[in-house]
Amino acid sequence: MPETQEMMLPVVDLARENDEFRKVLWTGDKTQLVLMAIPEGGEIGGEVHQGHDQLLYFVAGKGVARIGDVETDIADGDVGIVPSGVFHNFRNTGSGMLKLFTTYSPPEHEPGTKHATKAEADANE
């Protein structure tokens, strides 16, 4: 599926409707917008992005965020800020999907990237 060319999007609604682990919605020269859905008991997976800042905007569900050495509960309405070079992971600890949209600066994934599950995403990394 090609990325959107729209410049105004109902991104919270799009994120709440998304059931795919990762779906790149838009990629620019310096920023990328991605939808994510983490199933019950699932996680994004611990990682470090070198040279990429990431902001994660949670729109549904509950979980636990680990950014660096700090763990905190997360829920819809929260924003996670992950500077370049910092270890992070986000786990779904609620019932139902943990849904979010995230921005990477600069872009992290190939434009149009789409992964239905974390296993599919891991296999393509």
SULQUI-V599717 format. One record per residue. N is the residue number from 0. RES is the residue in one small letter. SS is DSSP state (A for helix, B for strand, O for the rest). PSI is psi in whole degrees, 0 to 359 (999 if undefined). BURIAL is + if it has 16 or more other C-alpha atoms within 10 Angstrom, else -. Layout:
n->N res->RES ss->SS psi->PSI burial->BURIAL
n->N res->RES ss->SS psi->PSI burial->BURIAL
This chain:
n->0 res->m ss->O psi->127 burial->-
n->1 res->p ss->O psi->156 burial->-
n->2 res->e ss->O psi->159 burial->-
n->3 res->t ss->O psi->151 burial->-
n->4 res->q ss->O psi->0 burial->-
n->5 res->e ss->O psi->146 burial->-
n->6 res->m ss->O psi->351 burial->-
n->7 res->m ss->O psi->126 burial->-
n->8 res->l ss->O psi->145 burial->-
n->9 res->p ss->O psi->69 burial->-
n->10 res->v ss->A psi->326 burial->+
n->11 res->v ss->A psi->315 burial->+
n->12 res->d ss->A psi->316 burial->-
n->13 res->l ss->A psi->318 burial->+
n->14 res->a ss->A psi->320 burial->+
n->15 res->r ss->A psi->329 burial->+
n->16 res->e ss->A psi->342 burial->-
n->17 res->n ss->O psi->134 burial->+
n->18 res->d ss->O psi->8 burial->+
n->19 res->e ss->O psi->146 burial->+
n->20 res->f ss->O psi->313 burial->+
n->21 res->r ss->B psi->133 burial->+
n->22 res->k ss->B psi->108 burial->+
n->23 res->v ss->B psi->120 burial->+
n->24 res->l ss->B psi->321 burial->+
n->25 res->w ss->B psi->141 burial->+
n->26 res->t ss->B psi->126 burial->+
n->27 res->g ss->O psi->188 burial->-
n->28 res->d ss->O psi->326 burial->-
n->29 res->k ss->O psi->350 burial->-
n->30 res->t ss->O psi->153 burial->+
n->31 res->q ss->B psi->141 burial->+
n->32 res->l ss->B psi->126 burial->+
n->33 res->v ss->B psi->137 burial->+
n->34 res->l ss->B psi->146 burial->+
n->35 res->m ss->B psi->149 burial->+
n->36 res->a ss->B psi->123 burial->+
n->37 res->i ss->B psi->120 burial->+
n->38 res->p ss->O psi->164 burial->+
n->39 res->e ss->O psi->130 burial->+
n->40 res->g ss->O psi->356 burial->-
n->41 res->g ss->O psi->178 burial->+
n->42 res->e ss->B psi->162 burial->+
n->43 res->i ss->O psi->323 burial->+
n->44 res->g ss->O psi->132 burial->-
n->45 res->g ss->O psi->133 burial->-
n->46 res->e ss->B psi->166 burial->-
n->47 res->v ss->O psi->129 burial->+
n->48 res->h ss->O psi->116 burial->+
n->49 res->q ss->O psi->123 burial->-
n->50 res->g ss->O psi->9 burial->-
n->51 res->h ss->O psi->123 burial->+
n->52 res->d ss->B psi->149 burial->+
n->53 res->q ss->B psi->135 burial->+
n->54 res->l ss->B psi->133 burial->+
n->55 res->l ss->B psi->125 burial->+
n->56 res->y ss->B psi->111 burial->+
n->57 res->f ss->B psi->130 burial->+
n->58 res->v ss->B psi->348 burial->+
n->59 res->a ss->B psi->144 burial->+
n->60 res->g ss->O psi->184 burial->+
n->61 res->k ss->B psi->152 burial->+
n->62 res->g ss->B psi->193 burial->+
n->63 res->v ss->B psi->132 burial->+
n->64 res->a ss->B psi->137 burial->+
n->65 res->r ss->B psi->118 burial->+
n->66 res->i ss->B psi->114 burial->+
n->67 res->g ss->O psi->231 burial->-
n->68 res->d ss->O psi->7 burial->-
n->69 res->v ss->B psi->130 burial->-
n->70 res->e ss->B psi->139 burial->-
n->71 res->t ss->B psi->151 burial->-
n->72 res->d ss->B psi->147 burial->-
n->73 res->i ss->B psi->153 burial->+
n->74 res->a ss->B psi->174 burial->+
n->75 res->d ss->O psi->139 burial->-
n->76 res->g ss->O psi->346 burial->-
n->77 res->d ss->O psi->154 burial->-
n->78 res->v ss->B psi->130 burial->+
n->79 res->g ss->B psi->134 burial->+
n->80 res->i ss->B psi->120 burial->-
n->81 res->v ss->B psi->102 burial->+
n->82 res->p ss->O psi->157 burial->+
n->83 res->s ss->O psi->137 burial->-
n->84 res->g ss->O psi->3 burial->-
n->85 res->v ss->O psi->130 burial->+
n->86 res->f ss->O psi->142 burial->+
n->87 res->h ss->B psi->155 burial->+
n->88 res->n ss->B psi->149 burial->+
n->89 res->f ss->B psi->123 burial->+
n->90 res->r ss->B psi->142 burial->+
n->91 res->n ss->B psi->117 burial->+
n->92 res->t ss->O psi->5 burial->+
n->93 res->g ss->O psi->188 burial->+
n->94 res->s ss->O psi->139 burial->-
n->95 res->g ss->O psi->177 burial->-
n->96 res->m ss->O psi->146 burial->+
n->97 res->l ss->B psi->116 burial->+
n->98 res->k ss->B psi->143 burial->+
n->99 res->l ss->B psi->166 burial->+
n->100 res->f ss->B psi->151 burial->+
n->101 res->t ss->B psi->151 burial->+
n->102 res->t ss->B psi->141 burial->+
n->103 res->y ss->B psi->136 burial->+
n->104 res->s ss->B psi->113 burial->+
n->105 res->p ss->O psi->178 burial->+
n->106 res->p ss->O psi->145 burial->+
n->107 res->e ss->O psi->325 burial->+
n->108 res->h ss->O psi->159 burial->+
n->109 res->e ss->O psi->139 burial->-
n->110 res->p ss->O psi->138 burial->+
n->111 res->g ss->O psi->2 burial->-
n->112 res->t ss->O psi->137 burial->+
n->113 res->k ss->B psi->125 burial->+
n->114 res->h ss->B psi->122 burial->+
n->115 res->a ss->O psi->327 burial->-
n->116 res->t ss->O psi->165 burial->+
n->117 res->k ss->A psi->321 burial->+
n->118 res->a ss->A psi->318 burial->-
n->119 res->e ss->A psi->318 burial->-
n->120 res->a ss->A psi->316 burial->-
n->121 res->d ss->A psi->321 burial->-
n->122 res->a ss->A psi->335 burial->-
n->123 res->n ss->A psi->358 burial->-
n->124 res->e ss->O psi->999 burial->-
